[in-house]
Every structure is written in C-alpha cells, then in structure tokens.
Amino acid sequence: FLNMGLSVKDLILRSTWNPAMMINRPDLGNLDVGSEADVAVFSVENGDFGFLDISGEKLKGTQKLVAELTIRAGRIVWDLNGIAATGKTW
C-alpha cells in the first residue's frame, strides 16, 4: 500500500489500532502499559518490485516494507538480520 500512496504512519494505524478497535480489543494494537508486547519492526526498501494480488494481477512499485523483527507477547519470534541478538558476535 506504500505504492498506492499510503504513508508508513497510515499503514501502521490501519494494521494495528484500527483493527483492534473494530473487534473491540483496546488491549491490542498499541504499546500502552498493560497491553500485549506485540511489536513488528520494518524497514522501507527502495527498488523495482512487483506485488501480486489474489487474482494474479501485478502492481509495480518502488518501495516495499521488509519485516526485520517481530516480538509476540514479549518474545522474539522473527529476527531477519539478528538486530536483537544479545550473544557474542563472531
């Protein structure tokens, strides 16, 4: 949706807080005290990309979000490049 004119801020709002409110779950979709510690860290990558929809049609774009890190209930469940690693680097 970056390539359709939405800002990163709007994308985050539309995929976190707004859906949580639609299902009446104010404990989700935010980082308030007492909320689940679910966090996704993204980077914006520039280049030439193609995005397929459900019918196989392709949208061309110049930006994409890359999931770098995902934390679910306070636990790291995805770390693409070891950005949260705390161990020794070799």
PyMOL Python script that loads the backbone (N, CA, C, O; Angstrom):
from pymol import cmd

cmd.read_pdbstr("""\
ATOM      1  N   PHE A   1       0.804  -1.198   0.000  1.00  0.00           N
ATOM      2  CA  PHE A   1       0.000   0.000   0.000  1.00  0.00           C
ATOM      3  C   PHE A   1       0.849   1.264   0.000  1.00  0.00           C
ATOM      4  O   PHE A   1       0.336   2.357  -0.243  1.00  0.00           O
ATOM      5  N   LEU A   2       2.147   1.122   0.271  1.00  0.00           N
ATOM      6  CA  LEU A   2       3.043   2.268   0.125  1.00  0.00           C
ATOM      7  C   LEU A   2       2.985   2.785  -1.303  1.00  0.00           C
ATOM      8  O   LEU A   2       2.997   3.994  -1.536  1.00  0.00           O
ATOM      9  N   ASN A   3       2.921   1.868  -2.249  1.00  0.00           N
ATOM     10  CA  ASN A   3       2.942   2.231  -3.658  1.00  0.00           C
ATOM     11  C   ASN A   3       1.597   2.733  -4.166  1.00  0.00           C
ATOM     12  O   ASN A   3       1.459   3.110  -5.330  1.00  0.00           O
ATOM     13  N   MET A   4       0.620   2.733  -3.290  1.00  0.00           N
ATOM     14  CA  MET A   4      -0.697   3.258  -3.642  1.00  0.00           C
ATOM     15  C   MET A   4      -0.952   4.588  -2.931  1.00  0.00           C
ATOM     16  O   MET A   4      -2.069   5.106  -2.944  1.00  0.00           O
ATOM     17  N   GLY A   5       0.104   5.137  -2.309  1.00  0.00           N
ATOM     18  CA  GLY A   5       0.014   6.465  -1.731  1.00  0.00           C
ATOM     19  C   GLY A   5      -0.142   6.552  -0.224  1.00  0.00           C
ATOM     20  O   GLY A   5      -0.157   7.656   0.320  1.00  0.00           O
ATOM     21  N   LEU A   6      -0.260   5.420   0.475  1.00  0.00           N
ATOM     22  CA  LEU A   6      -0.371   5.482   1.936  1.00  0.00           C
ATOM     23  C   LEU A   6       1.002   5.715   2.561  1.00  0.00           C
ATOM     24  O   LEU A   6       2.008   5.189   2.085  1.00  0.00           O
ATOM     25  N   SER A   7       1.031   6.499   3.620  1.00  0.00           N
ATOM     26  CA  SER A   7       2.280   6.710   4.351  1.00  0.00           C
ATOM     27  C   SER A   7       2.525   5.524   5.282  1.00  0.00           C
ATOM     28  O   SER A   7       1.608   4.753   5.567  1.00  0.00           O
ATOM     29  N   VAL A   8       3.750   5.384   5.748  1.00  0.00           N
ATOM     30  CA  VAL A   8       4.068   4.324   6.709  1.00  0.00           C
ATOM     31  C   VAL A   8       3.214   4.506   7.967  1.00  0.00           C
ATOM     32  O   VAL A   8       2.720   3.528   8.529  1.00  0.00           O
ATOM     33  N   LYS A   9       3.041   5.742   8.405  1.00  0.00           N
ATOM     34  CA  LYS A   9       2.217   6.025   9.589  1.00  0.00           C
ATOM     35  C   LYS A   9       0.788   5.513   9.387  1.00  0.00           C
ATOM     36  O   LYS A   9       0.226   4.876  10.278  1.00  0.00           O
ATOM     37  N   ASP A  10       0.203   5.790   8.220  1.00  0.00           N
ATOM     38  CA  ASP A  10      -1.158   5.314   7.937  1.00  0.00           C
ATOM     39  C   ASP A  10      -1.218   3.795   7.858  1.00  0.00           C
ATOM     40  O   ASP A  10      -2.180   3.187   8.328  1.00  0.00           O
ATOM     41  N   LEU A  11      -0.205   3.182   7.272  1.00  0.00           N
ATOM     42  CA  LEU A  11      -0.171   1.721   7.191  1.00  0.00           C
ATOM     43  C   LEU A  11      -0.164   1.090   8.574  1.00  0.00           C
ATOM     44  O   LEU A  11      -0.869   0.113   8.826  1.00  0.00           O
ATOM     45  N   ILE A  12       0.633   1.653   9.459  1.00  0.00           N
ATOM     46  CA  ILE A  12       0.714   1.118  10.819  1.00  0.00           C
ATOM     47  C   ILE A  12      -0.626   1.279  11.533  1.00  0.00           C
ATOM     48  O   ILE A  12      -1.117   0.338  12.157  1.00  0.00           O
ATOM     49  N   LEU A  13      -1.210   2.452  11.443  1.00  0.00           N
ATOM     50  CA  LEU A  13      -2.507   2.701  12.081  1.00  0.00           C
ATOM     51  C   LEU A  13      -3.575   1.757  11.541  1.00  0.00           C
ATOM     52  O   LEU A  13      -4.368   1.214  12.310  1.00  0.00           O
ATOM     53  N   ARG A  14      -3.601   1.561  10.234  1.00  0.00           N
ATOM     54  CA  ARG A  14      -4.625   0.723   9.601  1.00  0.00           C
ATOM     55  C   ARG A  14      -4.407  -0.774   9.826  1.00  0.00           C
ATOM     56  O   ARG A  14      -5.309  -1.576   9.583  1.00  0.00           O
ATOM     57  N   SER A  15      -3.229  -1.147  10.283  1.00  0.00           N
ATOM     58  CA  SER A  15      -2.980  -2.576  10.511  1.00  0.00           C
ATOM     59  C   SER A  15      -2.789  -2.918  11.991  1.00  0.00           C
ATOM     60  O   SER A  15      -2.498  -4.066  12.329  1.00  0.00           O
ATOM     61  N   THR A  16      -2.950  -1.937  12.866  1.00  0.00           N
ATOM     62  CA  THR A  16      -2.785  -2.192  14.300  1.00  0.00           C
ATOM     63  C   THR A  16      -3.994  -1.687  15.090  1.00  0.00           C
ATOM     64  O   THR A  16      -4.881  -2.463  15.443  1.00  0.00           O
ATOM     65  N   TRP A  17      -4.020  -0.405  15.358  1.00  0.00           N
ATOM     66  CA  TRP A  17      -5.042   0.186  16.213  1.00  0.00           C
ATOM     67  C   TRP A  17      -6.445   0.074  15.621  1.00  0.00           C
ATOM     68  O   TRP A  17      -7.377  -0.327  16.317  1.00  0.00           O
ATOM     69  N   ASN A  18      -6.603   0.420  14.353  1.00  0.00           N
ATOM     70  CA  ASN A  18      -7.940   0.387  13.747  1.00  0.00           C
ATOM     71  C   ASN A  18      -8.571  -1.008  13.793  1.00  0.00           C
ATOM     72  O   ASN A  18      -9.726  -1.120  14.202  1.00  0.00           O
ATOM     73  N   PRO A  19      -7.866  -2.081  13.394  1.00  0.00           N
ATOM     74  CA  PRO A  19      -8.471  -3.415  13.501  1.00  0.00           C
ATOM     75  C   PRO A  19      -8.785  -3.807  14.946  1.00  0.00           C
ATOM     76  O   PRO A  19      -9.802  -4.449  15.207  1.00  0.00           O
ATOM     77  N   ALA A  20      -7.921  -3.428  15.877  1.00  0.00           N
ATOM     78  CA  ALA A  20      -8.177  -3.741  17.289  1.00  0.00           C
ATOM     79  C   ALA A  20      -9.469  -3.074  17.759  1.00  0.00           C
ATOM     80  O   ALA A  20     -10.236  -3.672  18.514  1.00  0.00           O
ATOM     81  N   MET A  21      -9.710  -1.855  17.322  1.00  0.00           N
ATOM     82  CA  MET A  21     -10.938  -1.159  17.701  1.00  0.00           C
ATOM     83  C   MET A  21     -12.160  -1.797  17.035  1.00  0.00           C
ATOM     84  O   MET A  21     -13.239  -1.838  17.626  1.00  0.00           O
ATOM     85  N   MET A  22     -11.992  -2.293  15.810  1.00  0.00           N
ATOM     86  CA  MET A  22     -13.105  -2.938  15.094  1.00  0.00           C
ATOM     87  C   MET A  22     -13.596  -4.185  15.836  1.00  0.00           C
ATOM     88  O   MET A  22     -14.782  -4.510  15.788  1.00  0.00           O
ATOM     89  N   ILE A  23     -12.684  -4.880  16.519  1.00  0.00           N
ATOM     90  CA  ILE A  23     -13.076  -6.088  17.249  1.00  0.00           C
ATOM     91  C   ILE A  23     -13.187  -5.828  18.759  1.00  0.00           C
ATOM     92  O   ILE A  23     -13.225  -6.754  19.568  1.00  0.00           O
ATOM     93  N   ASN A  24     -13.236  -4.539  19.105  1.00  0.00           N
ATOM     94  CA  ASN A  24     -13.405  -4.120  20.499  1.00  0.00           C
ATOM     95  C   ASN A  24     -12.324  -4.691  21.416  1.00  0.00           C
ATOM     96  O   ASN A  24     -12.615  -5.220  22.489  1.00  0.00           O
ATOM     97  N   ARG A  25     -11.058  -4.571  20.966  1.00  0.00           N
ATOM     98  CA  ARG A  25      -9.920  -5.054  21.757  1.00  0.00           C
ATOM     99  C   ARG A  25      -8.904  -3.921  21.958  1.00  0.00           C
ATOM    100  O   ARG A  25      -7.848  -3.929  21.326  1.00  0.00           O
ATOM    101  N   PRO A  26      -9.208  -2.947  22.825  1.00  0.00           N
ATOM    102  CA  PRO A  26      -8.286  -1.838  23.048  1.00  0.00           C
ATOM    103  C   PRO A  26      -6.964  -2.269  23.682  1.00  0.00           C
ATOM    104  O   PRO A  26      -6.028  -1.473  23.755  1.00  0.00           O
ATOM    105  N   ASP A  27      -6.879  -3.518  24.140  1.00  0.00           N
ATOM    106  CA  ASP A  27      -5.630  -4.035  24.702  1.00  0.00           C
ATOM    107  C   ASP A  27      -4.659  -4.446  23.599  1.00  0.00           C
ATOM    108  O   ASP A  27      -3.500  -4.752  23.879  1.00  0.00           O
ATOM    109  N   LEU A  28      -5.119  -4.456  22.354  1.00  0.00           N
ATOM    110  CA  LEU A  28      -4.267  -4.812  21.215  1.00  0.00           C
ATOM    111  C   LEU A  28      -4.011  -3.572  20.359  1.00  0.00           C
ATOM    112  O   LEU A  28      -4.721  -2.573  20.468  1.00  0.00           O
ATOM    113  N   GLY A  29      -3.000  -3.649  19.518  1.00  0.00           N
ATOM    114  CA  GLY A  29      -2.767  -2.591  18.543  1.00  0.00           C
ATOM    115  C   GLY A  29      -2.095  -1.349  19.071  1.00  0.00           C
ATOM    116  O   GLY A  29      -2.091  -0.319  18.397  1.00  0.00           O
ATOM    117  N   ASN A  30      -1.522  -1.417  20.270  1.00  0.00           N
ATOM    118  CA  ASN A  30      -0.838  -0.261  20.841  1.00  0.00           C
ATOM    119  C   ASN A  30       0.196  -0.744  21.843  1.00  0.00           C
ATOM    120  O   ASN A  30       0.267  -1.935  22.150  1.00  0.00           O
ATOM    121  N   LEU A  31       0.984   0.168  22.345  1.00  0.00           N
ATOM    122  CA  LEU A  31       2.038  -0.186  23.304  1.00  0.00           C
ATOM    123  C   LEU A  31       1.797   0.440  24.675  1.00  0.00           C
ATOM    124  O   LEU A  31       2.746   0.807  25.367  1.00  0.00           O
ATOM    125  N   ASP A  32       0.536   0.562  25.065  1.00  0.00           N
ATOM    126  CA  ASP A  32       0.211   1.100  26.387  1.00  0.00           C
ATOM    127  C   ASP A  32       0.590   0.114  27.487  1.00  0.00           C
ATOM    128  O   ASP A  32       0.714  -1.086  27.242  1.00  0.00           O
ATOM    129  N   VAL A  33       0.772   0.628  28.696  1.00  0.00           N
ATOM    130  CA  VAL A  33       1.024  -0.219  29.856  1.00  0.00           C
ATOM    131  C   VAL A  33      -0.141  -1.191  30.001  1.00  0.00           C
ATOM    132  O   VAL A  33      -1.305  -0.791  29.962  1.00  0.00           O
ATOM    133  N   GLY A  34       0.182  -2.469  30.168  1.00  0.00           N
ATOM    134  CA  GLY A  34      -0.833  -3.498  30.313  1.00  0.00           C
ATOM    135  C   GLY A  34      -1.248  -4.154  29.012  1.00  0.00           C
ATOM    136  O   GLY A  34      -1.971  -5.151  29.021  1.00  0.00           O
ATOM    137  N   SER A  35      -0.796  -3.603  27.888  1.00  0.00           N
ATOM    138  CA  SER A  35      -1.114  -4.202  26.590  1.00  0.00           C
ATOM    139  C   SER A  35      -0.116  -5.301  26.271  1.00  0.00           C
ATOM    140  O   SER A  35       0.989  -5.331  26.813  1.00  0.00           O
ATOM    141  N   GLU A  36      -0.520  -6.207  25.380  1.00  0.00           N
ATOM    142  CA  GLU A  36       0.401  -7.255  24.917  1.00  0.00           C
ATOM    143  C   GLU A  36       1.608  -6.596  24.257  1.00  0.00           C
ATOM    144  O   GLU A  36       1.465  -5.590  23.563  1.00  0.00           O
ATOM    145  N   ALA A  37       2.785  -7.155  24.468  1.00  0.00           N
ATOM    146  CA  ALA A  37       4.002  -6.611  23.865  1.00  0.00           C
ATOM    147  C   ALA A  37       4.207  -7.229  22.484  1.00  0.00           C
ATOM    148  O   ALA A  37       5.139  -8.005  22.270  1.00  0.00           O
ATOM    149  N   ASP A  38       3.330  -6.879  21.558  1.00  0.00           N
ATOM    150  CA  ASP A  38       3.462  -7.333  20.178  1.00  0.00           C
ATOM    151  C   ASP A  38       4.029  -6.180  19.361  1.00  0.00           C
ATOM    152  O   ASP A  38       3.423  -5.112  19.273  1.00  0.00           O
ATOM    153  N   VAL A  39       5.201  -6.407  18.763  1.00  0.00           N
ATOM    154  CA  VAL A  39       5.884  -5.351  18.025  1.00  0.00           C
ATOM    155  C   VAL A  39       6.420  -5.914  16.723  1.00  0.00           C
ATOM    156  O   VAL A  39       6.969  -7.015  16.689  1.00  0.00           O
ATOM    157  N   ALA A  40       6.258  -5.154  15.657  1.00  0.00           N
ATOM    158  CA  ALA A  40       6.872  -5.501  14.382  1.00  0.00           C
ATOM    159  C   ALA A  40       7.746  -4.325  13.961  1.00  0.00           C
ATOM    160  O   ALA A  40       7.297  -3.179  13.948  1.00  0.00           O
ATOM    161  N   VAL A  41       8.990  -4.618  13.618  1.00  0.00           N
ATOM    162  CA  VAL A  41       9.928  -3.597  13.161  1.00  0.00           C
ATOM    163  C   VAL A  41      10.136  -3.807  11.668  1.00  0.00           C
ATOM    164  O   VAL A  41      10.519  -4.890  11.228  1.00  0.00           O
ATOM    165  N   PHE A  42       9.877  -2.757  10.898  1.00  0.00           N
ATOM    166  CA  PHE A  42      10.004  -2.829   9.449  1.00  0.00           C
ATOM    167  C   PHE A  42      11.049  -1.848   8.959  1.00  0.00           C
ATOM    168  O   PHE A  42      11.332  -0.842   9.609  1.00  0.00           O
ATOM    169  N   SER A  43      11.617  -2.154   7.805  1.00  0.00           N
ATOM    170  CA  SER A  43      12.419  -1.180   7.080  1.00  0.00           C
ATOM    171  C   SER A  43      11.739  -0.961   5.736  1.00  0.00           C
ATOM    172  O   SER A  43      11.044  -1.842   5.228  1.00  0.00           O
ATOM    173  N   VAL A  44      11.945   0.215   5.170  1.00  0.00           N
ATOM    174  CA  VAL A  44      11.419   0.512   3.844  1.00  0.00           C
ATOM    175  C   VAL A  44      12.566   0.325   2.860  1.00  0.00           C
ATOM    176  O   VAL A  44      13.606   0.975   2.969  1.00  0.00           O
ATOM    177  N   GLU A  45      12.365  -0.569   1.899  1.00  0.00           N
ATOM    178  CA  GLU A  45      13.381  -0.852   0.885  1.00  0.00           C
ATOM    179  C   GLU A  45      12.949  -0.210  -0.429  1.00  0.00           C
ATOM    180  O   GLU A  45      11.798  -0.335  -0.848  1.00  0.00           O
ATOM    181  N   ASN A  46      13.883   0.474  -1.067  1.00  0.00           N
ATOM    182  CA  ASN A  46      13.622   1.105  -2.361  1.00  0.00           C
ATOM    183  C   ASN A  46      14.180   0.247  -3.479  1.00  0.00           C
ATOM    184  O   ASN A  46      15.232  -0.373  -3.324  1.00  0.00           O
ATOM    185  N   GLY A  47      13.485   0.206  -4.602  1.00  0.00           N
ATOM    186  CA  GLY A  47      13.912  -0.578  -5.760  1.00  0.00           C
ATOM    187  C   GLY A  47      12.749  -0.751  -6.717  1.00  0.00           C
ATOM    188  O   GLY A  47      11.778   0.004  -6.667  1.00  0.00           O
ATOM    189  N   ASP A  48      12.844  -1.736  -7.583  1.00  0.00           N
ATOM    190  CA  ASP A  48      11.756  -2.073  -8.502  1.00  0.00           C
ATOM    191  C   ASP A  48      11.145  -3.384  -8.043  1.00  0.00           C
ATOM    192  O   ASP A  48      11.812  -4.419  -8.045  1.00  0.00           O
ATOM    193  N   PHE A  49       9.872  -3.345  -7.646  1.00  0.00           N
ATOM    194  CA  PHE A  49       9.208  -4.507  -7.078  1.00  0.00           C
ATOM    195  C   PHE A  49       7.885  -4.766  -7.778  1.00  0.00           C
ATOM    196  O   PHE A  49       7.284  -3.865  -8.365  1.00  0.00           O
ATOM    197  N   GLY A  50       7.446  -6.007  -7.705  1.00  0.00           N
ATOM    198  CA  GLY A  50       6.137  -6.385  -8.206  1.00  0.00           C
ATOM    199  C   GLY A  50       5.335  -6.995  -7.072  1.00  0.00           C
ATOM    200  O   GLY A  50       5.867  -7.766  -6.272  1.00  0.00           O
ATOM    201  N   PHE A  51       4.058  -6.653  -7.000  1.00  0.00           N
ATOM    202  CA  PHE A  51       3.171  -7.148  -5.954  1.00  0.00           C
ATOM    203  C   PHE A  51       1.973  -7.811  -6.614  1.00  0.00           C
ATOM    204  O   PHE A  51       1.271  -7.182  -7.406  1.00  0.00           O
ATOM    205  N   LEU A  52       1.737  -9.077  -6.292  1.00  0.00           N
ATOM    206  CA  LEU A  52       0.629  -9.815  -6.882  1.00  0.00           C
ATOM    207  C   LEU A  52      -0.592  -9.752  -5.983  1.00  0.00           C
ATOM    208  O   LEU A  52      -0.488  -9.889  -4.764  1.00  0.00           O
ATOM    209  N   ASP A  53      -1.761  -9.543  -6.600  1.00  0.00           N
ATOM    210  CA  ASP A  53      -2.992  -9.597  -5.822  1.00  0.00           C
ATOM    211  C   ASP A  53      -3.578 -11.004  -5.890  1.00  0.00           C
ATOM    212  O   ASP A  53      -2.997 -11.897  -6.505  1.00  0.00           O
ATOM    213  N   ILE A  54      -4.712 -11.190  -5.265  1.00  0.00           N
ATOM    214  CA  ILE A  54      -5.308 -12.518  -5.154  1.00  0.00           C
ATOM    215  C   ILE A  54      -5.675 -13.128  -6.507  1.00  0.00           C
ATOM    216  O   ILE A  54      -5.746 -14.351  -6.636  1.00  0.00           O
ATOM    217  N   SER A  55      -5.906 -12.294  -7.505  1.00  0.00           N
ATOM    218  CA  SER A  55      -6.266 -12.810  -8.832  1.00  0.00           C
ATOM    219  C   SER A  55      -5.057 -12.944  -9.750  1.00  0.00           C
ATOM    220  O   SER A  55      -5.202 -13.297 -10.920  1.00  0.00           O
ATOM    221  N   GLY A  56      -3.861 -12.663  -9.226  1.00  0.00           N
ATOM    222  CA  GLY A  56      -2.646 -12.809 -10.017  1.00  0.00           C
ATOM    223  C   GLY A  56      -2.244 -11.562 -10.783  1.00  0.00           C
ATOM    224  O   GLY A  56      -1.264 -11.582 -11.526  1.00  0.00           O
ATOM    225  N   GLU A  57      -2.987 -10.475 -10.612  1.00  0.00           N
ATOM    226  CA  GLU A  57      -2.628  -9.209 -11.254  1.00  0.00           C
ATOM    227  C   GLU A  57      -1.434  -8.607 -10.523  1.00  0.00           C
ATOM    228  O   GLU A  57      -1.283  -8.776  -9.313  1.00  0.00           O
ATOM    229  N   LYS A  58      -0.586  -7.903 -11.274  1.00  0.00           N
ATOM    230  CA  LYS A  58       0.643  -7.366 -10.688  1.00  0.00           C
ATOM    231  C   LYS A  58       0.611  -5.843 -10.631  1.00  0.00           C
ATOM    232  O   LYS A  58       0.251  -5.171 -11.597  1.00  0.00           O
ATOM    233  N   LEU A  59       0.997  -5.321  -9.471  1.00  0.00           N
ATOM    234  CA  LEU A  59       1.188  -3.892  -9.282  1.00  0.00           C
ATOM    235  C   LEU A  59       2.680  -3.655  -9.187  1.00  0.00           C
ATOM    236  O   LEU A  59       3.367  -4.307  -8.400  1.00  0.00           O
ATOM    237  N   LYS A  60       3.188  -2.724  -9.985  1.00  0.00           N
ATOM    238  CA  LYS A  60       4.602  -2.371  -9.904  1.00  0.00           C
ATOM    239  C   LYS A  60       4.774  -1.265  -8.880  1.00  0.00           C
ATOM    240  O   LYS A  60       3.927  -0.382  -8.753  1.00  0.00           O
ATOM    241  N   GLY A  61       5.887  -1.325  -8.148  1.00  0.00           N
ATOM    242  CA  GLY A  61       6.147  -0.312  -7.141  1.00  0.00           C
ATOM    243  C   GLY A  61       7.626  -0.090  -6.939  1.00  0.00           C
ATOM    244  O   GLY A  61       8.456  -0.866  -7.414  1.00  0.00           O
ATOM    245  N   THR A  62       7.949   0.972  -6.231  1.00  0.00           N
ATOM    246  CA  THR A  62       9.351   1.320  -5.989  1.00  0.00           C
ATOM    247  C   THR A  62       9.737   1.227  -4.516  1.00  0.00           C
ATOM    248  O   THR A  62      10.883   1.503  -4.160  1.00  0.00           O
ATOM    249  N   GLN A  63       8.792   0.840  -3.654  1.00  0.00           N
ATOM    250  CA  GLN A  63       9.083   0.675  -2.231  1.00  0.00           C
ATOM    251  C   GLN A  63       8.377  -0.561  -1.705  1.00  0.00           C
ATOM    252  O   GLN A  63       7.303  -0.936  -2.176  1.00  0.00           O
ATOM    253  N   LYS A  64       9.010  -1.191  -0.709  1.00  0.00           N
ATOM    254  CA  LYS A  64       8.336  -2.284  -0.009  1.00  0.00           C
ATOM    255  C   LYS A  64       8.774  -2.286   1.446  1.00  0.00           C
ATOM    256  O   LYS A  64       9.868  -1.834   1.786  1.00  0.00           O
ATOM    257  N   LEU A  65       7.897  -2.803   2.296  1.00  0.00           N
ATOM    258  CA  LEU A  65       8.229  -2.976   3.707  1.00  0.00           C
ATOM    259  C   LEU A  65       8.871  -4.338   3.891  1.00  0.00           C
ATOM    260  O   LEU A  65       8.392  -5.335   3.350  1.00  0.00           O
ATOM    261  N   VAL A  66       9.946  -4.382   4.649  1.00  0.00           N
ATOM    262  CA  VAL A  66      10.633  -5.631   4.960  1.00  0.00           C
ATOM    263  C   VAL A  66      10.523  -5.857   6.464  1.00  0.00           C
ATOM    264  O   VAL A  66      10.919  -5.003   7.258  1.00  0.00           O
ATOM    265  N   ALA A  67       9.988  -7.004   6.847  1.00  0.00           N
ATOM    266  CA  ALA A  67       9.865  -7.343   8.271  1.00  0.00           C
ATOM    267  C   ALA A  67      11.247  -7.687   8.816  1.00  0.00           C
ATOM    268  O   ALA A  67      11.828  -8.707   8.444  1.00  0.00           O
ATOM    269  N   GLU A  68      11.769  -6.848   9.685  1.00  0.00           N
ATOM    270  CA  GLU A  68      13.097  -7.045  10.263  1.00  0.00           C
ATOM    271  C   GLU A  68      13.035  -7.817  11.579  1.00  0.00           C
ATOM    272  O   GLU A  68      13.889  -8.661  11.851  1.00  0.00           O
ATOM    273  N   LEU A  69      12.014  -7.521  12.398  1.00  0.00           N
ATOM    274  CA  LEU A  69      11.929  -8.096  13.738  1.00  0.00           C
ATOM    275  C   LEU A  69      10.462  -8.187  14.145  1.00  0.00           C
ATOM    276  O   LEU A  69       9.687  -7.260  13.911  1.00  0.00           O
ATOM    277  N   THR A  70      10.089  -9.309  14.755  1.00  0.00           N
ATOM    278  CA  THR A  70       8.734  -9.464  15.283  1.00  0.00           C
ATOM    279  C   THR A  70       8.817  -9.980  16.711  1.00  0.00           C
ATOM    280  O   THR A  70       9.502 -10.963  16.995  1.00  0.00           O
ATOM    281  N   ILE A  71       8.109  -9.300  17.603  1.00  0.00           N
ATOM    282  CA  ILE A  71       8.029  -9.699  19.007  1.00  0.00           C
ATOM    283  C   ILE A  71       6.567  -9.994  19.305  1.00  0.00           C
ATOM    284  O   ILE A  71       5.696  -9.157  19.066  1.00  0.00           O
ATOM    285  N   ARG A  72       6.303 -11.181  19.825  1.00  0.00           N
ATOM    286  CA  ARG A  72       4.935 -11.598  20.170  1.00  0.00           C
ATOM    287  C   ARG A  72       4.888 -11.914  21.656  1.00  0.00           C
ATOM    288  O   ARG A  72       5.610 -12.787  22.137  1.00  0.00           O
ATOM    289  N   ALA A  73       4.037 -11.203  22.377  1.00  0.00           N
ATOM    290  CA  ALA A  73       3.891 -11.388  23.825  1.00  0.00           C
ATOM    291  C   ALA A  73       5.240 -11.291  24.534  1.00  0.00           C
ATOM    292  O   ALA A  73       5.517 -12.046  25.467  1.00  0.00           O
ATOM    293  N   GLY A  74       6.073 -10.357  24.083  1.00  0.00           N
ATOM    294  CA  GLY A  74       7.364 -10.121  24.709  1.00  0.00           C
ATOM    295  C   GLY A  74       8.481 -11.049  24.279  1.00  0.00           C
ATOM    296  O   GLY A  74       9.603 -10.923  24.770  1.00  0.00           O
ATOM    297  N   ARG A  75       8.204 -11.987  23.365  1.00  0.00           N
ATOM    298  CA  ARG A  75       9.205 -12.963  22.916  1.00  0.00           C
ATOM    299  C   ARG A  75       9.554 -12.721  21.450  1.00  0.00           C
ATOM    300  O   ARG A  75       8.657 -12.545  20.625  1.00  0.00           O
ATOM    301  N   ILE A  76      10.838 -12.710  21.117  1.00  0.00           N
ATOM    302  CA  ILE A  76      11.269 -12.531  19.730  1.00  0.00           C
ATOM    303  C   ILE A  76      10.925 -13.790  18.948  1.00  0.00           C
ATOM    304  O   ILE A  76      11.382 -14.884  19.279  1.00  0.00           O
ATOM    305  N   VAL A  77      10.113 -13.625  17.907  1.00  0.00           N
ATOM    306  CA  VAL A  77       9.723 -14.769  17.080  1.00  0.00           C
ATOM    307  C   VAL A  77      10.280 -14.669  15.665  1.00  0.00           C
ATOM    308  O   VAL A  77      10.233 -15.646  14.918  1.00  0.00           O
ATOM    309  N   TRP A  78      10.804 -13.512  15.284  1.00  0.00           N
ATOM    310  CA  TRP A  78      11.437 -13.349  13.972  1.00  0.00           C
ATOM    311  C   TRP A  78      12.484 -12.269  14.078  1.00  0.00           C
ATOM    312  O   TRP A  78      12.211 -11.184  14.592  1.00  0.00           O
ATOM    313  N   ASP A  79      13.689 -12.552  13.596  1.00  0.00           N
ATOM    314  CA  ASP A  79      14.781 -11.584  13.617  1.00  0.00           C
ATOM    315  C   ASP A  79      15.607 -11.806  12.362  1.00  0.00           C
ATOM    316  O   ASP A  79      16.570 -12.573  12.371  1.00  0.00           O
ATOM    317  N   LEU A  80      15.231 -11.134  11.284  1.00  0.00           N
ATOM    318  CA  LEU A  80      15.810 -11.357   9.962  1.00  0.00           C
ATOM    319  C   LEU A  80      17.328 -11.251   9.942  1.00  0.00           C
ATOM    320  O   LEU A  80      18.001 -12.103   9.363  1.00  0.00           O
ATOM    321  N   ASN A  81      17.870 -10.218  10.565  1.00  0.00           N
ATOM    322  CA  ASN A  81      19.312  -9.973  10.499  1.00  0.00           C
ATOM    323  C   ASN A  81      19.994  -9.946  11.860  1.00  0.00           C
ATOM    324  O   ASN A  81      21.089  -9.399  11.990  1.00  0.00           O
ATOM    325  N   GLY A  82      19.369 -10.524  12.870  1.00  0.00           N
ATOM    326  CA  GLY A  82      19.983 -10.586  14.189  1.00  0.00           C
ATOM    327  C   GLY A  82      20.090  -9.247  14.887  1.00  0.00           C
ATOM    328  O   GLY A  82      20.997  -9.049  15.695  1.00  0.00           O
ATOM    329  N   ILE A  83      19.178  -8.311  14.593  1.00  0.00           N
ATOM    330  CA  ILE A  83      19.295  -6.974  15.189  1.00  0.00           C
ATOM    331  C   ILE A  83      19.026  -6.965  16.693  1.00  0.00           C
ATOM    332  O   ILE A  83      19.425  -6.030  17.388  1.00  0.00           O
ATOM    333  N   ALA A  84      18.353  -7.999  17.199  1.00  0.00           N
ATOM    334  CA  ALA A  84      18.070  -8.061  18.635  1.00  0.00           C
ATOM    335  C   ALA A  84      18.984  -9.045  19.359  1.00  0.00           C
ATOM    336  O   ALA A  84      18.808  -9.304  20.549  1.00  0.00           O
ATOM    337  N   ALA A  85      19.945  -9.583  18.646  1.00  0.00           N
ATOM    338  CA  ALA A  85      20.837 -10.584  19.242  1.00  0.00           C
ATOM    339  C   ALA A  85      21.619  -9.980  20.404  1.00  0.00           C
ATOM    340  O   ALA A  85      22.102  -8.851  20.327  1.00  0.00           O
ATOM    341  N   THR A  86      21.731 -10.745  21.465  1.00  0.00           N
ATOM    342  CA  THR A  86      22.469 -10.279  22.636  1.00  0.00           C
ATOM    343  C   THR A  86      23.725 -11.108  22.883  1.00  0.00           C
ATOM    344  O   THR A  86      24.529 -10.788  23.758  1.00  0.00           O
ATOM    345  N   GLY A  87      23.884 -12.157  22.117  1.00  0.00           N
ATOM    346  CA  GLY A  87      25.049 -13.024  22.283  1.00  0.00           C
ATOM    347  C   GLY A  87      26.287 -12.448  21.619  1.00  0.00           C
ATOM    348  O   GLY A  87      26.250 -11.374  21.018  1.00  0.00           O
ATOM    349  N   LYS A  88      27.365 -13.169  21.736  1.00  0.00           N
ATOM    350  CA  LYS A  88      28.645 -12.770  21.173  1.00  0.00           C
ATOM    351  C   LYS A  88      28.582 -12.798  19.642  1.00  0.00           C
ATOM    352  O   LYS A  88      28.024 -13.725  19.055  1.00  0.00           O
ATOM    353  N   THR A  89      29.154 -11.787  19.011  1.00  0.00           N
ATOM    354  CA  THR A  89      29.242 -11.740  17.551  1.00  0.00           C
ATOM    355  C   THR A  89      30.568 -12.346  17.129  1.00  0.00           C
ATOM    356  O   THR A  89      31.613 -12.031  17.699  1.00  0.00           O
ATOM    357  N   TRP A  90      30.524 -13.210  16.135  1.00  0.00           N
ATOM    358  CA  TRP A  90      31.756 -13.832  15.651  1.00  0.00           C
ATOM    359  C   TRP A  90      31.874 -13.684  14.164  1.00  0.00           C
ATOM    360  O   TRP A  90      32.850 -14.146  13.574  1.00  0.00           O
TER     361      TRP A  90
END
""", "prot")
cmd.dss("prot")
cmd.show_as("cartoon", "prot")
cmd.util.cbc("prot")
cmd.orient("prot")
